[in-house]
Amino acid sequence: MSFPPVAEQLALIRRGVEKIVPEAELAAKLERSLKTGQPLRVKYGIDPTGIDVHLGHTVPLRKLRQFQELGHQPVIIIGNYTALVGDPSGRDQARVRLTQEQVERNAVDYLNQVGKVIDISKAEVVRNGDWFGAMNFLNVLELCSKVTVAQMLTRDDFAKRYAADSPIYLHECLYPIMQAWDSVKIRADIELGGTEQLYSFMLARDLQRDQNLPQQIGVMSPILVGLDGVRRMGKSLGNYIGIGEAAYEMMKKFMQLPDQCMKMYYELLTEVSLESAEQQIASNPKDAKVNLAKLVMADYHGATAAEEAANRWQNEIGGNKSLPTDLPEVTVSRAKAATLKLVELVFNELKLTDTSSDARRLIGQGGVWIDDRENKLTDINAVITLTDGMILAAGKKKIVRIKLVD
């Protein structure tokens, strides 16, 4: 196996990475790989807790693709058993637990979506149920004996919940141990993930050392913020762009992205140099956002579909002569952005109707829409997640652009 020079590999690996732990060992591993011709085993685990892979997931997946293109071996762990526990990372309360049947249903489409980012045919794909399902209770006790409660409480999320007297359930404590044991089982050299995974990555090193195995290195990317520009992108928050969504739906969501997030998106989701991205954003934010959307959409739908989606957006929304060019802007608190029912939004918050009855009637008649006239809202009980720059219309003449404020 022939690999690029170590310096060249390091330059690619470091782009869009917030932390490498321990960084001093990465060059040594790459040097050893170069000398022996043995590819590094690069681990990425994903729990099938839902059916949509979104752009937040693709950040470490793109890094995995980089390692693959450098000649290293990607190892994808489908966490069909860790998904039964639920990852507590970055959460202030326990996740709702899924059943095995739900997890299996969710897993069906995952690899098809992941295959849009990396070459699945050249990756190892394993399920951690292969080893956890074979363990008996004595095996579980032996594994748990390697971690203390004091160690577990050093996790930032558990420490915050403990200080706030918020429940920490025992099954949640198993999650980082299981994730770390995955690294032992697949003999990981590198593990990819977000910065909130630091504890699990370091625990994996401890367990590997205990098994007389080489220790892995954690390569951690920043957490991609969602369309609200504040919280992490997530399905449960409704602020995500799914890679399985139609190109035009992706386009509409991209154009709602706050301008201040574009640099992060360019860095983590494209190959455009940061200098070039910054110049584009500074000179024309709208064009920079359109270009960003086309680059990302092309990865999942092809360049032609991306161009068509961008043109359609420009015709129907961005430059549509049927919409006023100077839409009035209405401010809404970010705290309310994901909690407003449609009638409350139209009548109380945006004041687009004189009464709540008028709002209900208009919704029932198909007179309320967001972003384009085809996207009608007809459920008076729907809770709408607002995003910065979203267009909302109530009738033919009352059309506003929403601006979220803190």
C-alpha positions in Angstrom: 0.0 0.0 0.0 1.3 3.4 -1.0 0.4 6.5 1.1 1.0 10.2 0.5 3.8 11.9 2.6 2.9 12.3 6.3 2.9 16.1 6.1 0.4 16.0 3.2 -1.9 13.6 5.1 -1.7 15.8 8.3 -2.7 18.9 6.3 -5.8 17.2 5.0 -6.7 15.6 8.3 -6.4 18.8 10.3 -8.9 20.8 8.2 -12.2 21.2 10.0 -10.9 19.5 13.1 -11.2 21.1 16.5 -9.2 18.6 18.6 -6.8 15.7 18.0 -6.1 13.7 21.2 -3.3 13.0 21.7 -2.1 14.9 18.7 1.5 14.0 19.1 0.8 10.3 18.4 -1.0 11.0 15.1 2.2 11.7 13.1 3.8 8.7 14.6 1.0 6.4 13.6 1.0 7.8 10.1 4.8 7.3 9.9 4.5 3.7 11.0 1.7 3.2 8.5 3.8 4.7 5.7 6.8 2.5 6.5 4.9 -0.8 6.9 2.3 -0.2 4.2 -0.4 -1.1 6.7 -3.5 1.2 6.6 -4.8 2.7 9.8 -8.2 1.4 11.0 -10.4 4.5 11.2 -13.6 4.0 13.2 -16.9 5.8 13.0 -20.0 4.7 14.8 -23.5 5.7 14.1 -26.7 4.7 16.1 -29.8 4.2 13.9 -32.0 6.3 16.2 -33.8 7.8 13.2 -34.0 7.3 9.5 -32.5 10.5 8.2 -28.7 11.1 7.9 -28.3 14.8 8.1 -25.4 17.2 7.3 -24.3 17.1 10.9 -23.6 13.4 10.5 -21.7 14.0 7.3 -19.0 16.1 9.0 -17.2 13.0 10.5 -18.2 10.9 7.5 -16.5 13.3 5.2 -13.4 13.1 7.4 -13.7 9.3 7.1 -13.8 9.7 3.3 -10.6 11.7 3.5 -8.9 8.9 5.4 -10.3 6.4 2.9 -8.9 8.5 0.0 -5.5 8.6 1.7 -5.5 4.8 1.7 -6.7 4.0 5.2 -9.4 1.5 6.2 -12.7 2.9 7.3 -14.7 0.8 9.8 -18.3 1.8 10.3 -20.1 0.5 13.4 -23.8 0.4 13.1 -24.7 0.8 16.8 -27.8 -1.5 16.9 -27.1 -2.2 20.6 -25.8 1.2 21.7 -29.0 2.7 20.1 -31.0 0.7 22.6 -29.3 2.7 25.3 -29.2 6.1 23.7 -26.1 8.4 23.6 -26.2 10.8 26.6 -23.5 13.0 25.1 -24.5 16.7 25.3 -27.9 16.0 26.8 -29.4 17.3 30.0 -31.9 14.5 30.3 -32.2 10.8 29.3 -33.1 9.9 25.8 -36.4 8.1 25.1 -35.4 4.5 24.7 -36.1 2.7 21.4 -37.1 -0.9 21.0 -35.1 -3.4 19.0 -37.8 -3.4 16.3 -37.6 0.4 15.9 -33.8 0.3 15.7 -33.8 -2.4 13.1 -36.4 -0.5 11.0 -34.3 2.6 11.2 -31.1 0.7 10.3 -32.4 -0.4 6.9 -31.8 2.8 5.0 -28.8 4.0 6.9 -26.1 2.4 4.9 -27.6 3.6 1.6 -27.4 7.2 2.9 -23.9 6.7 4.3 -22.9 5.3 0.9 -23.5 8.8 -0.6 -20.6 10.1 1.4 -18.0 7.2 1.5 -17.3 4.1 -0.7 -19.2 1.5 1.3 -17.9 -1.3 -0.9 -14.4 -0.7 0.5 -15.4 -0.1 4.1 -15.8 -2.6 6.9 -19.3 -2.5 8.2 -20.1 -4.2 11.5 -22.9 -4.1 14.1 -22.0 -3.9 17.7 -24.8 -6.3 18.5 -22.5 -9.0 17.1 -20.4 -8.9 20.3 -22.8 -7.3 22.9 -25.5 -9.8 21.9 -23.2 -12.7 22.7 -22.2 -11.4 26.2 -23.6 -13.0 29.3 -24.1 -11.1 32.6 -20.7 -12.1 33.9 -19.1 -10.6 30.8 -21.1 -7.4 31.5 -19.9 -7.3 35.1 -16.3 -7.8 34.0 -16.5 -4.9 31.5 -18.2 -2.6 34.0 -15.5 -3.3 36.7 -13.0 -1.4 34.6 -14.7 1.9 35.1 -15.4 3.8 38.3 -18.4 5.9 39.2 -16.0 8.8 39.9 -14.6 8.5 36.3 -18.1 8.5 34.9 -19.0 11.7 36.7 -16.1 13.5 35.1 -18.2 13.5 31.9 -19.4 17.0 31.3 -23.0 16.0 30.7 -23.2 13.7 33.7 -21.5 16.2 35.9 -24.0 19.0 35.0 -26.9 16.7 35.6 -25.5 15.5 38.9 -25.0 19.1 40.0 -28.5 20.0 39.0 -29.9 17.0 40.8 -31.2 15.7 37.4 -31.6 11.9 37.1 -28.7 9.9 35.6 -30.0 6.4 34.9 -27.7 3.4 35.2 -28.3 2.2 31.7 -27.0 5.6 30.4 -23.7 4.9 32.1 -23.2 1.8 30.0 -23.2 3.8 26.8 -19.6 5.2 26.9 -18.3 1.9 28.1 -20.0 0.1 25.1 -18.7 2.7 22.7 -15.2 2.3 24.1 -15.4 -1.5 23.9 -16.4 -1.2 20.2 -12.9 0.3 19.7 -11.3 -2.7 21.4 -13.3 -5.2 19.3 -12.4 -3.6 15.9 -8.9 -2.6 17.0 -9.3 1.0 16.1 -6.3 3.2 15.4 -8.4 6.4 15.0 -11.9 7.3 16.1 -13.9 10.1 14.5 -16.7 12.1 16.1 -17.7 15.4 17.7 -16.0 17.2 20.6 -18.6 15.9 23.0 -17.3 12.4 22.5 -13.9 13.1 24.3 -14.7 11.0 27.4 -15.6 7.9 25.4 -12.6 8.3 23.1 -10.3 8.4 26.1 -12.0 5.5 27.8 -11.4 3.5 24.7 -7.7 4.1 25.0 -7.8 2.8 28.6 -9.6 -0.3 27.6 -7.3 -0.9 24.7 -4.3 -0.6 26.9 -5.9 -3.0 29.3 -6.1 -5.5 26.4 -2.5 -4.9 25.4 -3.6 -3.2 22.1 -2.3 -0.1 20.5 -4.3 2.9 21.7 -6.5 4.9 19.4 -6.4 8.6 18.7 -9.5 10.8 18.8 -10.1 13.1 15.9 -12.9 15.4 16.8 -14.8 17.9 14.6 -16.8 20.9 15.7 -20.5 20.4 16.2 -22.3 21.7 13.1 -25.0 24.1 14.1 -28.5 23.8 12.6 -30.6 26.2 10.6 -31.4 28.2 13.7 -27.7 29.1 13.8 -27.5 28.3 17.5 -28.2 24.7 18.5 -26.5 21.7 17.1 -28.1 20.2 14.0 -30.5 17.5 15.0 -33.6 15.6 13.9 -35.3 16.1 17.3 -34.8 19.9 17.0 -36.2 20.1 13.5 -33.3 22.3 12.4 -31.5 19.9 10.1 -30.9 19.3 6.4 -31.2 15.6 5.5 -29.0 14.3 2.7 -31.9 12.1 1.5 -34.1 15.2 1.0 -35.0 16.4 -2.5 -32.6 18.9 -3.9 -35.1 21.7 -3.9 -36.0 21.1 -0.2 -32.4 21.2 0.7 -32.0 24.4 -1.3 -34.9 26.2 0.5 -33.4 25.2 3.9 -29.9 26.4 2.9 -31.2 29.8 2.0 -32.7 30.1 5.6 -29.2 29.6 7.1 -28.0 32.7 9.0 -25.1 34.4 7.2 -22.8 34.0 10.2 -22.9 30.2 9.9 -21.6 30.1 6.3 -17.9 30.0 7.1 -18.4 26.9 9.3 -20.5 25.2 6.6 -17.9 25.9 3.9 -15.1 24.5 6.1 -16.9 21.4 7.3 -19.0 20.5 4.2 -16.9 21.6 1.2 -13.4 21.5 -0.2 -13.3 25.3 -0.9 -10.3 27.1 0.6 -11.3 29.1 3.7 -9.7 32.2 2.1 -11.9 31.9 -0.9 -15.0 31.2 1.2 -14.4 34.3 3.3 -14.0 36.4 0.2 -17.2 35.2 -1.3 -19.1 35.7 2.0 -17.8 39.2 2.4 -18.5 40.3 -1.1 -21.9 38.8 -1.7 -23.5 36.7 1.1 -26.5 35.7 -0.9 -24.4 34.4 -3.8 -22.0 32.7 -1.4 -25.0 30.9 0.2 -26.3 29.8 -3.2 -22.9 28.5 -4.1 -22.6 26.7 -0.8 -25.9 25.1 -1.3 -25.0 23.9 -4.9 -21.7 22.5 -3.8 -23.3 20.4 -1.0 -26.4 19.4 -3.0 -24.1 18.2 -5.8 -22.5 15.7 -3.5 -25.9 13.9 -3.0 -27.9 14.7 -6.1 -25.3 15.6 -8.8 -24.3 18.9 -10.3 -27.2 19.1 -12.7 -29.9 18.6 -10.0 -28.1 21.1 -7.8 -28.1 23.8 -10.5 -31.8 23.1 -11.3 -32.7 23.4 -7.6 -30.9 26.7 -7.3 -32.5 28.1 -10.4 -35.9 27.0 -9.2 -35.4 28.7 -5.9 -34.2 31.9 -7.7 -37.3 31.9 -9.9 -39.9 31.0 -7.3 -38.5 32.7 -4.2 -35.2 34.5 -4.5 -36.1 36.7 -7.4 -39.7 36.0 -7.8 -41.4 39.0 -9.2 -44.7 37.9 -7.7 -43.3 38.5 -4.3 -42.4 42.0 -3.1 -38.7 42.8 -3.2 -38.9 44.6 0.1 -40.8 42.2 2.3 -41.5 43.6 5.8 -39.4 41.9 8.4 -41.0 40.7 11.6 -38.8 39.7 14.6 -39.6 36.6 16.7 -37.7 35.5 19.8 -35.5 32.4 19.3 -37.0 31.1 22.5 -40.3 30.8 20.7 -39.0 29.6 17.4 -39.9 26.0 17.9 -42.9 26.3 20.2 -45.5 28.3 18.3 -48.7 26.7 17.0 -49.7 27.9 13.6 -52.8 29.8 14.6 -50.8 31.5 17.5 -48.0 32.3 15.1 -50.2 33.9 12.4 -52.5 35.8 14.7 -50.7 36.6 17.9 -47.0 36.7 16.9 -47.0 37.9 13.3 -50.4 39.7 13.5 -51.3 38.8 9.9 -55.0 38.3 10.8 -57.4 40.4 12.9 -58.7 37.4 14.9 -57.7 33.8 15.7 -60.9 32.7 13.8 -59.6 34.5 10.7 -56.3 32.6 11.1 -58.1 29.3 11.4 -60.3 30.0 8.4 -57.4 31.1 6.2 -55.3 28.0 7.2 -58.2 25.8 6.4 -58.6 27.4 2.9 -54.9 26.8 2.1 -54.0 30.5 2.3 -51.0 30.2 4.6 -47.7 29.1 3.2 -44.0 29.3 3.9 -41.2 30.0 1.5 -43.2 29.3 -1.7 -46.8 29.1 -2.6 -46.6 25.3 -3.0 -45.6 24.8 0.6 -49.0 25.3 2.2 -49.8 24.8 5.9 -53.2 23.4 6.5 -53.0 21.9 10.0 -54.2 24.5 12.5 -52.6 22.5 15.4 -49.2 22.2 13.7 -46.2 23.5 15.6 -43.9 25.4 13.2 -40.1 25.6 13.7 -39.1 29.0 12.5 -35.8 29.7 10.9 -34.0 33.0 10.2 -35.1 34.5 6.9 -38.2 32.2 6.5 -41.0 33.7 4.4 -44.5 33.3 5.7 -47.7 34.4 3.9 -51.3 34.7 5.1 -53.4 35.4 2.1 -52.3 37.1 -1.1 -50.9 40.3 0.3 -49.8 39.8 3.8 -46.3 38.3 3.4 -43.4 38.8 5.8 -39.8 37.7 6.3 -39.0 36.3 9.8 -36.0 37.5 11.7 -35.1 35.6 14.8 -33.6 37.5 17.7 -32.2 36.5 21.1 
